[in-house]
Amino acid sequence: MAMVLAAFHDTDFARPTLDVQPRGNVTLVTLPTYFQTSWPQGGYQPGEIDQVDPARMAGFRVEIRPRVKSITYDYGDGSTSGATTSLGGPYPEGDITRTYTRAGDFTVRADVTYSGQFRVNGGQWIDIPGDVTIRGTPEDLTVKTAHARLVSH
């Protein structure tokens, strides 16, 4: 099991990214902002299988499959939400939202805690004890204040 644990911790996990809506990473004070976690092409994302070099595993064919244990959303203004398993989503059905109360520039991210499973020579999947937390890719978000003006035509 020690070799499997070492291989799990050495896995090149995908670093999560955030999609922010409204698009363009600009939102308004008091307007709900929607967040959705996604994974880039690089690294192993949830459900993908990492085939460990048999030389590291005494000649056995060991595969590791990462799974999302939880996601913590950092909104950059001192508040977070989670741990949750929700990936969020776009307006209007997304369930990961933040309504900012002040204007400013914030750095937002989603940190993912991965659990994992392994199997040997194509056998049954077995849970790996422990987990690994990967800090998400930071995204800049600007929150602005809208001012209403009455104009005559």
Rosetta blueprint (number, residue, H / E / L):
1 M L
2 A H
3 M H
4 V H
5 L H
6 A H
7 A H
8 F H
9 H H
10 D H
11 T L
12 D L
13 F E
14 A L
15 R L
16 P L
17 T E
18 L E
19 D E
20 V E
21 Q E
22 P L
23 R H
24 G H
25 N H
26 V E
27 T E
28 L E
29 V L
30 T L
31 L L
32 P E
33 T E
34 Y E
35 F E
36 Q E
37 T E
38 S E
39 W L
40 P L
41 Q L
42 G L
43 G L
44 Y E
45 Q L
46 P L
47 G L
48 E L
49 I L
50 D E
51 Q E
52 V E
53 D L
54 P H
55 A H
56 R H
57 M H
58 A L
59 G L
60 F L
61 R L
62 V E
63 E E
64 I E
65 R E
66 P E
67 R E
68 V E
69 K E
70 S E
71 I E
72 T E
73 Y E
74 D E
75 Y L
76 G L
77 D L
78 G L
79 S L
80 T E
81 S E
82 G E
83 A E
84 T E
85 T L
86 S L
87 L L
88 G E
89 G L
90 P L
91 Y L
92 P L
93 E L
94 G L
95 D L
96 I L
97 T E
98 R E
99 T E
100 Y L
101 T L
102 R L
103 A L
104 G E
105 D E
106 F E
107 T E
108 V E
109 R E
110 A E
111 D E
112 V E
113 T E
114 Y E
115 S E
116 G E
117 Q E
118 F E
119 R E
120 V E
121 N L
122 G L
123 G L
124 Q L
125 W L
126 I E
127 D E
128 I E
129 P E
130 G E
131 D E
132 V E
133 T E
134 I E
135 R L
136 G L
137 T L
138 P L
139 E E
140 D E
141 L E
142 T E
143 V E
144 K E
145 T L
146 A L
147 H L
148 A L
149 R L
150 L L
151 V L
152 S L
153 H L
